[in-house]
């Protein structure tokens, strides 16, 4: 017997449904659709003797069964707390309306996803517009800018991220150099390992890896912090006391990340190149002095500047996405986890799209 579910015993136009296990939000999805395949009977009995636990989702499913019955309906072996929960939910018409809905078909789910996408796009553009107007207003009211908070976020999102950025960049440099050596030694072109590794790290991999790590670290942090404040009504309290949440919560985080990310990319480039140096010395015997001399010959300033130039744009996308999803948190704790996860996914997606656009533009311009 599975951990949760039901079994049906039919006797003509009379049916008994035996519920067992724990009917909770994490378990009912395994058998919920089967509920709606049951044919309506003139008499329905739900036996809850084997039910070990139930939450609101499970109770709503019981109510949905009750609403689908055409005639006499009866609960047997129902615990007082379960009966009280069902009675309470029946007093909420909007909740019961959701319980009466049949599972959506594929087309309905697709249409719903499209609607959600355009709603997200509309809300995101509205947030960008409000951010732009509040940022412009700072030029007339510079005292509104929170310098202390900005410095704090530079430390938390920048300085505190140095260890993980350094470790990741070093390993990326090691992998790139090692894989390049494997291919180039076949043609006796070992020296070109320096060219490939350093250009790839400074131009693409350094900025990209740094931005992805920061997106996973800072976007989630921004969303969770602001979401928790919204859940506990701290943001409403700030508004009541006359403080502008945008100036205290949003703009300092964005400015801090715009300042910190180019510096993190610079640090990542150095550590990544050092990782490549270690591998080339151990694999092909190229000394550090020879490696650095080759770097001076092949690594032009434009490659380094291209990588640094991407930093502020990546930072804007990451910070804006994080704070936007934090402000989207609703009045339940589940939405904090949902919006935090979504902030990381969307931030990484936006960073990759931005990097692809820059790559096309710089290639077409011959940079």
N, C-alpha and C positions, 0 to 999 in steps of 0.2 A: 504493500500500500504506500502511495506517495505521501509526502509530508502534508499536503493540503489538497482538497478537492471535494467531490460529491459523487454519490451514486444514486441511481434512480430505480424505483420499483413501481411498475405500472400495473394497474388492475382495471382494465377497461377505460372508463373516463375518470378514473381516480388514480392519483399519483402521489408517491411519497419520496421526497428528496432528503437523503441523509448527508449532512455536511460533516466533514471531519478535518482534523488538522488545524492549522492557523490560517485564517482568512485575513491576510494583511496585504498592503500595497505591493510588497515584494514577492507575493506568492500567487495572487489571484489572476495575474496575467497568463498563467499556464492553462487555466480552464475557463476564463471569463467568456470567451467566444462560444464555448459549448452551451453556456446558459441560454443564449439567444436562439439556439437551435431546438430547444425544448418546445414541444407543441403545447399550446394552452389546453388545460383540462377544466372540467366543471368543479373539481375539488382538488386542492393542492395542500399537502401537509409538508412542512419543513421540520425535520427532526435535527436538533442541535445537540444531541446527547454526546456525540464524539467530537464536538468543536472544542478545541483547546485554547483558542485565542482569536480575537477579532479586533480590527481597527475601523476607522471611518470608511475606508474603501470597501472593506468586506461587508459592512453594514449597508452601504449603498447598493451593493450587488444583491443582497437579500431583499431590499426594497424593490429593486428592479424586477426580481422574480415575482414578488407580490403584486406589482403593478401589471405584470403580463398575464396573471391568472384571470380567467373570465368569471369564475364563480366563487365557491366557498374556499376560504383560505385559513390556515391554522398553523401556528408555531407550537412545537412540542419540545419539552425539555429545554426551554429557553432560560438562561440565567437572568437574574434581575438587572444586572448591569448592561447586558446585551439588549434587553427589552427597553431599558431607559435610553440607551444610545439610539436605537431605532426610532423611538418616540421623539427624541430631540431632533433627529435629522428630518423627520416628517414635517416639522414646523418650519423648515427652510425650503420654500417652494423652488428657489433657484438651484439648490443642491439636488432636489429630487428630479428636476427637469433634466439635469445632466445624467442622473442615474437611469432615466428612461430612454436615453439615446441608444440606438443600436450601434455596433461597431462600424466605423467608417470604412467605406470601400477604398480601393486604391486611388481612384480619381479624386475622391473627396480629400484624401490625405495629401495628394499632390497639390490641389488647389489651396489647401490650408497652408502648406509650406510656402507656396508662391506669395500668398497674402502676408505671411509672417516675414518673408524676405523684404517685400516692399514697405511693410510697416517698420521694420528695422532700419531700412534705408532712409525713410522719412524722419524717424526719430534721431538717427545719427546726424543727418544734415541739419536738423533743427538745433542739435547740440553744438555742432560746428559753428553755426551762425551765432548762437548765444555766446560761445567762447570768443568769437571774433569781436563781437560788440563789447564784451567785458574787457578784452585785452586793449582795444582802442581807448576805452574810457580810462585806462590806467595812465595814459599820457597826460590827461588833464587832472588826474588825482593820483599822483605817484606815491602818496603816503599810504594808499590802499595796498600797495605791494608788500607782501609778507616776506621780508628778507630772512628772518630767523628760521621760518618754516622751510624756505627754499634751501638754505644751507643744511638743514637737518636731512632733507630728502636727497641732497647731493651725497651726503655721507651714507645714508641707508641704501640708496639705489646705485651709488657709484663706488665709493671707497669699500664698502662692505662686500661688494661683488667681485673685488679683485682676486681673491683666492680661487673661486670657481671659474672665473674668466681665464685666469692664468693656467689652471690645470687643463681646461678644455682646449685652449689655444695651443699649448705645448703638445698635447696628444694629436691634434689636427696636423701640426707641423711634422710630427713624427710619421704619421700615416701618409701624408702627401709625399714626403721625401722618400720614404721606403718604397711606396708603390711606383714612384717615378724612377727610382734606381733600378727596380726590377725590369722596367721596360727599356730604359736607355742603355743599360749595360749590354743589351743584345746587339746594339749598333756601335758600341765603343764610344758613346757620347756621354760619359759620366759627368763631365763638367757642366752639362746643361741641366743637371739636377738643380743647381743653384738658381738658374734662370727661371725654371718652371715653378719651383717652390716659392721663391720670394715674390714673384709677380702674382701668383695665384693667391698667396696669403694676404698681401697688402691690398690688392685690388678687389678681391671677391670674398675669399674664405674668412679672412679676419673680420671684416664688417658684418658678414652674414652670421657667422657663428656667435659673435658677440651680441648681435641684436636678438638672435633666437634665445640665447641664455637669459638676456635681460628681459625679454618678453615673458619667459616662463617664470622669472623671479619677481619682476617689478609689476608687470601688468596684473598678475594674480594678487600681489600684495595690495595694489591700489584698489582693485575691485573689492577685495575682502574687507579692507579697512573702511572704505566709504560705505559699503553695504551694511556692515555691522553698525556703523553710526546711524544709518537710515533706519535700520530695524529697531534700534533703541531710542529713536526719536531725537537723537542729538542734533541732527541737521535742522529739524523743525524748531528745536530750542534755540539754535543759533539765529535762525530767522526772527524768532520772537524777540531776542535780545538786540536785534538790529545789525547783526553781522551778516555779511554776504558770503554764503558757502563757496561761491566760485573763487573768491579772493583768498579764502583760507584753505580750501581742500583741493581745488582743481588747478589753478594757475601755478602755485608753488611746485606741485608735482611735475607739471609739464616743463616748466622752465628748468627745474633741477635735472631732469632727464636729458633735456636738450644740451645742457652744459656737460653732463657727465659722460654721455655715450661716446662722443668723439675722443675723449680722453681714454675711455676704456678700449676703444678700437686701436688707439696708438699703443697702449699697453699690450693688447692682444697681438698686434703685428710683431712687436719685439719678441715676445715669448714664443710665438709660432715660428719665427725665423730661427730662434735659438734651438727649438726642437728639431728643425730641419738640419741645423749645424751638427747636432749631436749624432743624428742618424748618418749623415754623410761621412763624418769622421770614423764612425764605427764600421760602416759598410764598405766604403771605398777609400778610406785613409786620407780624405781631404782635410787638411788642418783648418783650424779656426781662422788663421791669418789668410789662407788662400780663399776660404769661403767669403770672408768679409771683403777681400780685394775684388772678388768676382761680383759681389753685390754692388760695390761702387761702380763697376763697369756696366752692369746690365739693368739695374733698378733705377729707372729715371724718376724724377720727382713727381711726374704726372700720375704714375700708378699709385703712389702713396696718397696724393691729394684726392684722387678719385675715391679711394676708400674712406678717407676722412670726410669728404663732402657728403657722403651718404648718411653719416652719423646723425645729424640733426633731423633729417627727414624720417629715418627709422625711429628716432626718439619721439618725435611728434606722434607718429602712428601708434606706437606702443603706449605712450602715456595717455593719449586721448581715448584709445580703446579701453584701457584699464579703468579710468575714472568714469567713462560713459556707462560701462556695465555695472560699476559700483552704484551709480545713481539710479540704475534700472531696477535694483533689488526691491522686491515687494515686501509685504508685511509677514512673510513666513521665512523660517530658517532654511528651508529647502532651496529657495531662490538664491541664497548666498553662494552655495556650492555650484548651482547651475550657472549663474552669471560669472563666477570666478573662472570656471572651466571655459566658458564661452569667450571670455576676455583673452585668455591665453591662445586659444585656437584662432580667433580672429586676428589677434595681433601678429602672430607668426604668419598667417596667410597674407595680411597686408604688407608685411615686410618683404616676403618673397615676391609679391606682385610688384612692389616698388623697386626692388632690386632688378627684376626682369626689365622693367621700363627703362631704368638707368642704363642697363647693359646695352639695350637696343639703341638708345640715344647716343651714348658715348661711342659705340661702334660706328654708327652712321656719321658722327662728327669726326671720326678718325682719332679720337683721344685714347 
